[in-house]
Amino acid sequence: MIKTELLKDGTLIRHYSDSGMKLLQAETGIMYDEAIDIVPCQYTYEETEIPVEQDELADAINALNILGVE
């Protein structure tokens, strides 16, 4: 299932799969491990059956830490 959470004082929104699957952005067809958009979000996402690789997940977590999101 796709989960969302607000980040950075409600100016960003994070989309991710709670079961560790990649997301497909419906409007562009681009695949993401997780997506961070500006609020209000213009995009919709679908959960795929493709698992996120663990090293890709670690990269995403590091990117969030760089943005100051824990």
PDB file of N, CA, C and O in Angstrom:
ATOM      1  N   MET A   1       0.839  -1.168   0.000  1.00  0.00           N
ATOM      2  CA  MET A   1       0.000   0.000   0.000  1.00  0.00           C
ATOM      3  C   MET A   1       0.894   1.244   0.000  1.00  0.00           C
ATOM      4  O   MET A   1       1.934   1.276   0.658  1.00  0.00           O
ATOM      5  N   ILE A   2       0.478   2.247  -0.735  1.00  0.00           N
ATOM      6  CA  ILE A   2       1.248   3.492  -0.778  1.00  0.00           C
ATOM      7  C   ILE A   2       0.899   4.339   0.439  1.00  0.00           C
ATOM      8  O   ILE A   2      -0.272   4.564   0.742  1.00  0.00           O
ATOM      9  N   LYS A   3       1.916   4.796   1.116  1.00  0.00           N
ATOM     10  CA  LYS A   3       1.770   5.670   2.282  1.00  0.00           C
ATOM     11  C   LYS A   3       2.272   7.049   1.903  1.00  0.00           C
ATOM     12  O   LYS A   3       3.121   7.189   1.022  1.00  0.00           O
ATOM     13  N   THR A   4       1.749   8.065   2.568  1.00  0.00           N
ATOM     14  CA  THR A   4       2.219   9.430   2.371  1.00  0.00           C
ATOM     15  C   THR A   4       2.460  10.062   3.726  1.00  0.00           C
ATOM     16  O   THR A   4       1.808   9.724   4.714  1.00  0.00           O
ATOM     17  N   GLU A   5       3.416  10.991   3.757  1.00  0.00           N
ATOM     18  CA  GLU A   5       3.654  11.749   4.972  1.00  0.00           C
ATOM     19  C   GLU A   5       4.153  13.143   4.594  1.00  0.00           C
ATOM     20  O   GLU A   5       4.882  13.320   3.618  1.00  0.00           O
ATOM     21  N   LEU A   6       3.743  14.112   5.384  1.00  0.00           N
ATOM     22  CA  LEU A   6       4.192  15.486   5.156  1.00  0.00           C
ATOM     23  C   LEU A   6       5.561  15.681   5.773  1.00  0.00           C
ATOM     24  O   LEU A   6       5.838  15.172   6.859  1.00  0.00           O
ATOM     25  N   LEU A   7       6.422  16.420   5.078  1.00  0.00           N
ATOM     26  CA  LEU A   7       7.779  16.711   5.527  1.00  0.00           C
ATOM     27  C   LEU A   7       8.011  18.222   5.519  1.00  0.00           C
ATOM     28  O   LEU A   7       7.251  18.968   4.901  1.00  0.00           O
ATOM     29  N   LYS A   8       9.034  18.655   6.190  1.00  0.00           N
ATOM     30  CA  LYS A   8       9.495  20.052   6.127  1.00  0.00           C
ATOM     31  C   LYS A   8       8.360  21.052   6.337  1.00  0.00           C
ATOM     32  O   LYS A   8       8.060  21.842   5.443  1.00  0.00           O
ATOM     33  N   ASP A   9       7.741  21.024   7.486  1.00  0.00           N
ATOM     34  CA  ASP A   9       6.678  21.972   7.824  1.00  0.00           C
ATOM     35  C   ASP A   9       5.508  21.927   6.853  1.00  0.00           C
ATOM     36  O   ASP A   9       4.858  22.948   6.626  1.00  0.00           O
ATOM     37  N   GLY A  10       5.233  20.774   6.283  1.00  0.00           N
ATOM     38  CA  GLY A  10       4.089  20.613   5.399  1.00  0.00           C
ATOM     39  C   GLY A  10       4.279  21.119   3.986  1.00  0.00           C
ATOM     40  O   GLY A  10       3.308  21.222   3.237  1.00  0.00           O
ATOM     41  N   THR A  11       5.517  21.442   3.596  1.00  0.00           N
ATOM     42  CA  THR A  11       5.764  21.945   2.242  1.00  0.00           C
ATOM     43  C   THR A  11       6.126  20.834   1.266  1.00  0.00           C
ATOM     44  O   THR A  11       6.055  21.030   0.053  1.00  0.00           O
ATOM     45  N   LEU A  12       6.513  19.675   1.778  1.00  0.00           N
ATOM     46  CA  LEU A  12       6.851  18.522   0.941  1.00  0.00           C
ATOM     47  C   LEU A  12       5.998  17.337   1.365  1.00  0.00           C
ATOM     48  O   LEU A  12       5.591  17.233   2.522  1.00  0.00           O
ATOM     49  N   ILE A  13       5.732  16.445   0.417  1.00  0.00           N
ATOM     50  CA  ILE A  13       5.001  15.221   0.724  1.00  0.00           C
ATOM     51  C   ILE A  13       5.793  14.031   0.176  1.00  0.00           C
ATOM     52  O   ILE A  13       6.255  14.041  -0.965  1.00  0.00           O
ATOM     53  N   ARG A  14       5.935  13.024   1.006  1.00  0.00           N
ATOM     54  CA  ARG A  14       6.677  11.816   0.648  1.00  0.00           C
ATOM     55  C   ARG A  14       5.694  10.691   0.367  1.00  0.00           C
ATOM     56  O   ARG A  14       4.750  10.479   1.127  1.00  0.00           O
ATOM     57  N   HIS A  15       5.920   9.968  -0.732  1.00  0.00           N
ATOM     58  CA  HIS A  15       5.116   8.804  -1.109  1.00  0.00           C
ATOM     59  C   HIS A  15       6.043   7.589  -1.095  1.00  0.00           C
ATOM     60  O   HIS A  15       7.143   7.648  -1.645  1.00  0.00           O
ATOM     61  N   TYR A  16       5.612   6.491  -0.476  1.00  0.00           N
ATOM     62  CA  TYR A  16       6.430   5.283  -0.438  1.00  0.00           C
ATOM     63  C   TYR A  16       5.530   4.068  -0.240  1.00  0.00           C
ATOM     64  O   TYR A  16       4.382   4.184   0.189  1.00  0.00           O
ATOM     65  N   SER A  17       6.072   2.918  -0.558  1.00  0.00           N
ATOM     66  CA  SER A  17       5.344   1.661  -0.388  1.00  0.00           C
ATOM     67  C   SER A  17       5.665   1.084   0.987  1.00  0.00           C
ATOM     68  O   SER A  17       6.835   0.956   1.347  1.00  0.00           O
ATOM     69  N   ASP A  18       4.648   0.741   1.745  1.00  0.00           N
ATOM     70  CA  ASP A  18       4.893   0.138   3.058  1.00  0.00           C
ATOM     71  C   ASP A  18       5.316  -1.323   2.947  1.00  0.00           C
ATOM     72  O   ASP A  18       5.685  -1.943   3.944  1.00  0.00           O
ATOM     73  N   SER A  19       5.262  -1.876   1.730  1.00  0.00           N
ATOM     74  CA  SER A  19       5.705  -3.260   1.540  1.00  0.00           C
ATOM     75  C   SER A  19       7.004  -3.345   0.740  1.00  0.00           C
ATOM     76  O   SER A  19       7.383  -4.424   0.284  1.00  0.00           O
ATOM     77  N   GLY A  20       7.693  -2.201   0.565  1.00  0.00           N
ATOM     78  CA  GLY A  20       9.006  -2.206  -0.075  1.00  0.00           C
ATOM     79  C   GLY A  20       8.990  -2.354  -1.582  1.00  0.00           C
ATOM     80  O   GLY A  20       9.953  -2.858  -2.160  1.00  0.00           O
ATOM     81  N   MET A  21       7.911  -1.924  -2.238  1.00  0.00           N
ATOM     82  CA  MET A  21       7.813  -2.018  -3.689  1.00  0.00           C
ATOM     83  C   MET A  21       8.056  -0.658  -4.342  1.00  0.00           C
ATOM     84  O   MET A  21       7.870   0.387  -3.718  1.00  0.00           O
ATOM     85  N   LYS A  22       8.472  -0.688  -5.606  1.00  0.00           N
ATOM     86  CA  LYS A  22       8.681   0.551  -6.351  1.00  0.00           C
ATOM     87  C   LYS A  22       7.340   1.202  -6.676  1.00  0.00           C
ATOM     88  O   LYS A  22       6.308   0.533  -6.728  1.00  0.00           O
ATOM     89  N   LEU A  23       7.372   2.510  -6.892  1.00  0.00           N
ATOM     90  CA  LEU A  23       6.187   3.273  -7.268  1.00  0.00           C
ATOM     91  C   LEU A  23       6.274   3.666  -8.729  1.00  0.00           C
ATOM     92  O   LEU A  23       7.358   3.937  -9.246  1.00  0.00           O
ATOM     93  N   LEU A  24       5.128   3.695  -9.392  1.00  0.00           N
ATOM     94  CA  LEU A  24       5.043   4.145 -10.767  1.00  0.00           C
ATOM     95  C   LEU A  24       4.255   5.445 -10.783  1.00  0.00           C
ATOM     96  O   LEU A  24       3.110   5.489 -10.331  1.00  0.00           O
ATOM     97  N   GLN A  25       4.870   6.514 -11.307  1.00  0.00           N
ATOM     98  CA  GLN A  25       4.168   7.786 -11.428  1.00  0.00           C
ATOM     99  C   GLN A  25       3.237   7.692 -12.632  1.00  0.00           C
ATOM    100  O   GLN A  25       3.693   7.522 -13.763  1.00  0.00           O
ATOM    101  N   ALA A  26       1.941   7.801 -12.389  1.00  0.00           N
ATOM    102  CA  ALA A  26       0.934   7.554 -13.424  1.00  0.00           C
ATOM    103  C   ALA A  26       1.042   8.514 -14.598  1.00  0.00           C
ATOM    104  O   ALA A  26       0.845   8.106 -15.743  1.00  0.00           O
ATOM    105  N   GLU A  27       1.348   9.774 -14.342  1.00  0.00           N
ATOM    106  CA  GLU A  27       1.358  10.775 -15.406  1.00  0.00           C
ATOM    107  C   GLU A  27       2.560  10.655 -16.342  1.00  0.00           C
ATOM    108  O   GLU A  27       2.461  11.002 -17.519  1.00  0.00           O
ATOM    109  N   THR A  28       3.684  10.172 -15.835  1.00  0.00           N
ATOM    110  CA  THR A  28       4.912  10.137 -16.641  1.00  0.00           C
ATOM    111  C   THR A  28       5.396   8.727 -16.965  1.00  0.00           C
ATOM    112  O   THR A  28       6.168   8.543 -17.906  1.00  0.00           O
ATOM    113  N   GLY A  29       4.954   7.729 -16.197  1.00  0.00           N
ATOM    114  CA  GLY A  29       5.434   6.364 -16.392  1.00  0.00           C
ATOM    115  C   GLY A  29       6.813   6.119 -15.806  1.00  0.00           C
ATOM    116  O   GLY A  29       7.424   5.084 -16.074  1.00  0.00           O
ATOM    117  N   ILE A  30       7.316   7.065 -15.003  1.00  0.00           N
ATOM    118  CA  ILE A  30       8.636   6.920 -14.378  1.00  0.00           C
ATOM    119  C   ILE A  30       8.493   6.127 -13.081  1.00  0.00           C
ATOM    120  O   ILE A  30       7.539   6.312 -12.325  1.00  0.00           O
ATOM    121  N   MET A  31       9.468   5.233 -12.838  1.00  0.00           N
ATOM    122  CA  MET A  31       9.471   4.380 -11.662  1.00  0.00           C
ATOM    123  C   MET A  31      10.356   4.999 -10.573  1.00  0.00           C
ATOM    124  O   MET A  31      11.439   5.512 -10.853  1.00  0.00           O
ATOM    125  N   TYR A  32       9.877   4.940  -9.336  1.00  0.00           N
ATOM    126  CA  TYR A  32      10.608   5.495  -8.190  1.00  0.00           C
ATOM    127  C   TYR A  32      10.633   4.495  -7.041  1.00  0.00           C
ATOM    128  O   TYR A  32       9.725   3.678  -6.886  1.00  0.00           O
ATOM    129  N   ASP A  33      11.696   4.578  -6.234  1.00  0.00           N
ATOM    130  CA  ASP A  33      11.738   3.836  -4.975  1.00  0.00           C
ATOM    131  C   ASP A  33      10.810   4.516  -3.977  1.00  0.00           C
ATOM    132  O   ASP A  33      10.061   3.856  -3.257  1.00  0.00           O
ATOM    133  N   GLU A  34      10.870   5.827  -3.947  1.00  0.00           N
ATOM    134  CA  GLU A  34       9.963   6.669  -3.191  1.00  0.00           C
ATOM    135  C   GLU A  34       9.966   8.016  -3.886  1.00  0.00           C
ATOM    136  O   GLU A  34      10.882   8.323  -4.649  1.00  0.00           O
ATOM    137  N   ALA A  35       8.956   8.815  -3.630  1.00  0.00           N
ATOM    138  CA  ALA A  35       8.853  10.098  -4.318  1.00  0.00           C
ATOM    139  C   ALA A  35       8.600  11.192  -3.294  1.00  0.00           C
ATOM    140  O   ALA A  35       7.848  11.004  -2.337  1.00  0.00           O
ATOM    141  N   ILE A  36       9.238  12.335  -3.508  1.00  0.00           N
ATOM    142  CA  ILE A  36       9.011  13.505  -2.677  1.00  0.00           C
ATOM    143  C   ILE A  36       8.604  14.643  -3.598  1.00  0.00           C
ATOM    144  O   ILE A  36       9.324  14.985  -4.536  1.00  0.00           O
ATOM    145  N   ASP A  37       7.445  15.225  -3.325  1.00  0.00           N
ATOM    146  CA  ASP A  37       6.886  16.279  -4.157  1.00  0.00           C
ATOM    147  C   ASP A  37       6.598  17.516  -3.312  1.00  0.00           C
ATOM    148  O   ASP A  37       6.523  17.449  -2.085  1.00  0.00           O
ATOM    149  N   ILE A  38       6.440  18.636  -3.995  1.00  0.00           N
ATOM    150  CA  ILE A  38       6.028  19.876  -3.349  1.00  0.00           C
ATOM    151  C   ILE A  38       4.511  19.828  -3.163  1.00  0.00           C
ATOM    152  O   ILE A  38       3.784  19.364  -4.041  1.00  0.00           O
ATOM    153  N   VAL A  39       4.049  20.307  -2.022  1.00  0.00           N
ATOM    154  CA  VAL A  39       2.613  20.388  -1.745  1.00  0.00           C
ATOM    155  C   VAL A  39       2.061  21.655  -2.385  1.00  0.00           C
ATOM    156  O   VAL A  39       2.671  22.709  -2.208  1.00  0.00           O
ATOM    157  N   PRO A  40       0.964  21.624  -3.107  1.00  0.00           N
ATOM    158  CA  PRO A  40       0.129  20.465  -3.408  1.00  0.00           C
ATOM    159  C   PRO A  40       0.760  19.607  -4.499  1.00  0.00           C
ATOM    160  O   PRO A  40       1.361  20.128  -5.438  1.00  0.00           O
ATOM    161  N   CYS A  41       0.623  18.316  -4.371  1.00  0.00           N
ATOM    162  CA  CYS A  41       1.222  17.355  -5.300  1.00  0.00           C
ATOM    163  C   CYS A  41       0.396  17.252  -6.578  1.00  0.00           C
ATOM    164  O   CYS A  41      -0.825  17.096  -6.535  1.00  0.00           O
ATOM    165  N   GLN A  42       1.078  17.340  -7.707  1.00  0.00           N
ATOM    166  CA  GLN A  42       0.414  17.258  -9.010  1.00  0.00           C
ATOM    167  C   GLN A  42       0.377  15.833  -9.560  1.00  0.00           C
ATOM    168  O   GLN A  42      -0.236  15.591 -10.599  1.00  0.00           O
ATOM    169  N   TYR A  43       1.019  14.897  -8.881  1.00  0.00           N
ATOM    170  CA  TYR A  43       1.190  13.559  -9.431  1.00  0.00           C
ATOM    171  C   TYR A  43       0.453  12.510  -8.610  1.00  0.00           C
ATOM    172  O   TYR A  43       0.166  12.707  -7.429  1.00  0.00           O
ATOM    173  N   THR A  44       0.153  11.391  -9.263  1.00  0.00           N
ATOM    174  CA  THR A  44      -0.404  10.231  -8.582  1.00  0.00           C
ATOM    175  C   THR A  44       0.544   9.053  -8.802  1.00  0.00           C
ATOM    176  O   THR A  44       1.258   8.991  -9.804  1.00  0.00           O
ATOM    177  N   TYR A  45       0.536   8.141  -7.866  1.00  0.00           N
ATOM    178  CA  TYR A  45       1.457   7.006  -7.900  1.00  0.00           C
ATOM    179  C   TYR A  45       0.692   5.708  -7.734  1.00  0.00           C
ATOM    180  O   TYR A  45      -0.351   5.652  -7.083  1.00  0.00           O
ATOM    181  N   GLU A  46       1.249   4.656  -8.348  1.00  0.00           N
ATOM    182  CA  GLU A  46       0.710   3.310  -8.215  1.00  0.00           C
ATOM    183  C   GLU A  46       1.822   2.414  -7.693  1.00  0.00           C
ATOM    184  O   GLU A  46       2.978   2.552  -8.094  1.00  0.00           O
ATOM    185  N   GLU A  47       1.476   1.502  -6.804  1.00  0.00           N
ATOM    186  CA  GLU A  47       2.453   0.552  -6.292  1.00  0.00           C
ATOM    187  C   GLU A  47       2.649  -0.551  -7.329  1.00  0.00           C
ATOM    188  O   GLU A  47       1.679  -1.070  -7.882  1.00  0.00           O
ATOM    189  N   THR A  48       3.905  -0.906  -7.591  1.00  0.00           N
ATOM    190  CA  THR A  48       4.198  -1.979  -8.536  1.00  0.00           C
ATOM    191  C   THR A  48       4.479  -3.268  -7.770  1.00  0.00           C
ATOM    192  O   THR A  48       4.392  -3.297  -6.543  1.00  0.00           O
ATOM    193  N   GLU A  49       4.810  -4.315  -8.486  1.00  0.00           N
ATOM    194  CA  GLU A  49       5.208  -5.578  -7.860  1.00  0.00           C
ATOM    195  C   GLU A  49       6.723  -5.749  -7.903  1.00  0.00           C
ATOM    196  O   GLU A  49       7.231  -6.845  -7.666  1.00  0.00           O
ATOM    197  N   ILE A  50       7.443  -4.680  -8.201  1.00  0.00           N
ATOM    198  CA  ILE A  50       8.900  -4.713  -8.286  1.00  0.00           C
ATOM    199  C   ILE A  50       9.485  -4.238  -6.958  1.00  0.00           C
ATOM    200  O   ILE A  50       9.244  -3.103  -6.546  1.00  0.00           O
ATOM    201  N   PRO A  51      10.253  -5.101  -6.284  1.00  0.00           N
ATOM    202  CA  PRO A  51      10.799  -4.699  -4.981  1.00  0.00           C
ATOM    203  C   PRO A  51      11.916  -3.661  -5.117  1.00  0.00           C
ATOM    204  O   PRO A  51      12.675  -3.658  -6.085  1.00  0.00           O
ATOM    205  N   VAL A  52      11.990  -2.782  -4.112  1.00  0.00           N
ATOM    206  CA  VAL A  52      13.091  -1.822  -4.009  1.00  0.00           C
ATOM    207  C   VAL A  52      14.312  -2.594  -3.520  1.00  0.00           C
ATOM    208  O   VAL A  52      14.233  -3.327  -2.534  1.00  0.00           O
ATOM    209  N   GLU A  53      15.431  -2.431  -4.202  1.00  0.00           N
ATOM    210  CA  GLU A  53      16.669  -3.084  -3.764  1.00  0.00           C
ATOM    211  C   GLU A  53      17.151  -2.429  -2.477  1.00  0.00           C
ATOM    212  O   GLU A  53      16.987  -1.222  -2.300  1.00  0.00           O
ATOM    213  N   GLN A  54      17.733  -3.197  -1.590  1.00  0.00           N
ATOM    214  CA  GLN A  54      18.140  -2.668  -0.286  1.00  0.00           C
ATOM    215  C   GLN A  54      19.156  -1.538  -0.394  1.00  0.00           C
ATOM    216  O   GLN A  54      19.090  -0.588   0.386  1.00  0.00           O
ATOM    217  N   ASP A  55      20.104  -1.612  -1.348  1.00  0.00           N
ATOM    218  CA  ASP A  55      21.078  -0.529  -1.475  1.00  0.00           C
ATOM    219  C   ASP A  55      20.406   0.746  -1.995  1.00  0.00           C
ATOM    220  O   ASP A  55      20.831   1.848  -1.649  1.00  0.00           O
ATOM    221  N   GLU A  56      19.367   0.609  -2.821  1.00  0.00           N
ATOM    222  CA  GLU A  56      18.611   1.768  -3.293  1.00  0.00           C
ATOM    223  C   GLU A  56      17.832   2.387  -2.139  1.00  0.00           C
ATOM    224  O   GLU A  56      17.709   3.609  -2.052  1.00  0.00           O
ATOM    225  N   LEU A  57      17.306   1.542  -1.253  1.00  0.00           N
ATOM    226  CA  LEU A  57      16.569   2.028  -0.102  1.00  0.00           C
ATOM    227  C   LEU A  57      17.495   2.810   0.823  1.00  0.00           C
ATOM    228  O   LEU A  57      17.110   3.855   1.349  1.00  0.00           O
ATOM    229  N   ALA A  58      18.701   2.314   1.023  1.00  0.00           N
ATOM    230  CA  ALA A  58      19.670   3.020   1.857  1.00  0.00           C
ATOM    231  C   ALA A  58      20.018   4.368   1.248  1.00  0.00           C
ATOM    232  O   ALA A  58      20.171   5.347   1.978  1.00  0.00           O
ATOM    233  N   ASP A  59      20.147   4.443  -0.078  1.00  0.00           N
ATOM    234  CA  ASP A  59      20.413   5.715  -0.749  1.00  0.00           C
ATOM    235  C   ASP A  59      19.276   6.699  -0.523  1.00  0.00           C
ATOM    236  O   ASP A  59      19.521   7.886  -0.303  1.00  0.00           O
ATOM    237  N   ALA A  60      18.050   6.228  -0.573  1.00  0.00           N
ATOM    238  CA  ALA A  60      16.883   7.097  -0.367  1.00  0.00           C
ATOM    239  C   ALA A  60      16.863   7.628   1.067  1.00  0.00           C
ATOM    240  O   ALA A  60      16.571   8.803   1.289  1.00  0.00           O
ATOM    241  N   ILE A  61      17.169   6.778   2.028  1.00  0.00           N
ATOM    242  CA  ILE A  61      17.201   7.203   3.431  1.00  0.00           C
ATOM    243  C   ILE A  61      18.300   8.231   3.642  1.00  0.00           C
ATOM    244  O   ILE A  61      18.102   9.208   4.364  1.00  0.00           O
ATOM    245  N   ASN A  62      19.459   8.024   3.020  1.00  0.00           N
ATOM    246  CA  ASN A  62      20.545   9.001   3.126  1.00  0.00           C
ATOM    247  C   ASN A  62      20.144  10.342   2.526  1.00  0.00           C
ATOM    248  O   ASN A  62      20.478  11.391   3.077  1.00  0.00           O
ATOM    249  N   ALA A  63      19.434  10.318   1.411  1.00  0.00           N
ATOM    250  CA  ALA A  63      18.970  11.561   0.785  1.00  0.00           C
ATOM    251  C   ALA A  63      18.011  12.312   1.695  1.00  0.00           C
ATOM    252  O   ALA A  63      18.071  13.538   1.784  1.00  0.00           O
ATOM    253  N   LEU A  64      17.127  11.585   2.371  1.00  0.00           N
ATOM    254  CA  LEU A  64      16.217  12.231   3.316  1.00  0.00           C
ATOM    255  C   LEU A  64      16.974  12.857   4.476  1.00  0.00           C
ATOM    256  O   LEU A  64      16.625  13.942   4.940  1.00  0.00           O
ATOM    257  N   ASN A  65      18.010  12.172   4.942  1.00  0.00           N
ATOM    258  CA  ASN A  65      18.822  12.719   6.041  1.00  0.00           C
ATOM    259  C   ASN A  65      19.530  13.996   5.605  1.00  0.00           C
ATOM    260  O   ASN A  65      19.642  14.940   6.388  1.00  0.00           O
ATOM    261  N   ILE A  66      20.006  14.033   4.370  1.00  0.00           N
ATOM    262  CA  ILE A  66      20.656  15.236   3.847  1.00  0.00           C
ATOM    263  C   ILE A  66      19.662  16.398   3.806  1.00  0.00           C
ATOM    264  O   ILE A  66      20.034  17.546   4.052  1.00  0.00           O
ATOM    265  N   LEU A  67      18.404  16.099   3.496  1.00  0.00           N
ATOM    266  CA  LEU A  67      17.355  17.134   3.472  1.00  0.00           C
ATOM    267  C   LEU A  67      16.918  17.552   4.881  1.00  0.00           C
ATOM    268  O   LEU A  67      16.137  18.490   5.041  1.00  0.00           O
ATOM    269  N   GLY A  68      17.423  16.857   5.888  1.00  0.00           N
ATOM    270  CA  GLY A  68      17.061  17.184   7.251  1.00  0.00           C
ATOM    271  C   GLY A  68      15.801  16.500   7.716  1.00  0.00           C
ATOM    272  O   GLY A  68      15.196  16.923   8.701  1.00  0.00           O
ATOM    273  N   VAL A  69      15.387  15.440   7.022  1.00  0.00           N
ATOM    274  CA  VAL A  69      14.184  14.699   7.377  1.00  0.00           C
ATOM    275  C   VAL A  69      14.613  13.409   8.050  1.00  0.00           C
ATOM    276  O   VAL A  69      15.442  12.669   7.519  1.00  0.00           O
ATOM    277  N   GLU A  70      14.054  13.141   9.208  1.00  0.00           N
ATOM    278  CA  GLU A  70      14.407  11.899   9.902  1.00  0.00           C
ATOM    279  C   GLU A  70      13.230  10.979  10.000  1.00  0.00           C
ATOM    280  O   GLU A  70      13.345   9.886  10.555  1.00  0.00           O
TER     281      GLU A  70
END
